[in-house]
Amino acid sequence: MKAEYDFANGNRGAIVPNKGKTRISIFIDNAILDVFRTRAAAAGTGYQTMMNEALKRFLAQEDTSCIDCSDTSTAVFASHGEGWPSQTFTG
């Protein structure tokens, strides 16, 4: 190992660019994140992948006007069952 390295011509960022995806930082309710992490672990997949799939299904729905996102904490956990999170929950 060298004593010193020269990064003067280096580039910041991922070594291999991730095409088709963008890294973001968002705030998610703790309860929502806990459910995704638990379900993802049980399914043997990543929770971010599962969240991405849930968002895709949500956007694919023809009528999303019935979804009330103002208070999902009680609605999501009161009725999450088979098929969650593909089900529609209202507050």
N, C-alpha and C positions, 0 to 999 in steps of 0.2 A: 504494500500500500504506500502511495506517495505521501510525503509529509504535507504537501499543499497541492490543491487542484485549482485550475484556472477556468472559471465559468463565464468569462467575459463574452464569449460568443454563444452562450447557452440560450435556450428558449424555455420560457415558463410554460407550465401546463402538462397535460397528460402526455406520456411517451407515445401511446397509440391513441389517436383521437377516437372518441365514441360517437360515431355517425348516427344521426337520427334521435339522439337524446341530449338533453341539456341538464347540467347540474344546477340545481336551485336550492335555496334555503327557504323553508316555509315553517309556519307554526301550525301544529296539529294538536288537537285536544289529547291529553294523556290517555284518557279512556279509549279513544278511537285507536291510537297507536298501539296500546296494549292488546286490543282485540286483533289487529292485523298481525302483530308479532306472534301472538299465540297461535292463530290460525295458520300463518305461514310456516311456523315451526312444525306444526302437526302435518302439514301438507308437504313438507320437505322442500319448500321454496323460500325465496326472500320476501320480506314484508314489503319492500319497495316495489317489487314485481307485482305482488298481489294488489297493492294500492293502484298501480298503473293500470292493471286489468279492470279493477273496479271503476276507475275513471273512464276507461274506454267504453265499458258497458253503459255507464251513465250517459255518456255523450251519444251513444248509439240509439238510445230510447227515442221514440217518436214524440212523446209528450212528457217533457220534464217540468212542466209548469206546476204540477201538483206537489213537487218536493219542497218542503219547508226546511231550509238550511239554518234558520235562526236558532233552533234549539234541537240538535240531533242527539244530545247525550242521553236523554231518557228514551227517545223513540228507538234508537239503534239497539240499545241493550235490553229494552223491554221485549223486543220481538226478534232478536237475531237467532236464526235457526237454519234449517237446510236452505242452501242456496245463497246465504248471506255472503258477500254484500251485494249480490245482484238484485235483491228485493228492493222495492221502493219504500222508504220510511218517511212518514210525515210527523211533524211535531204535535 
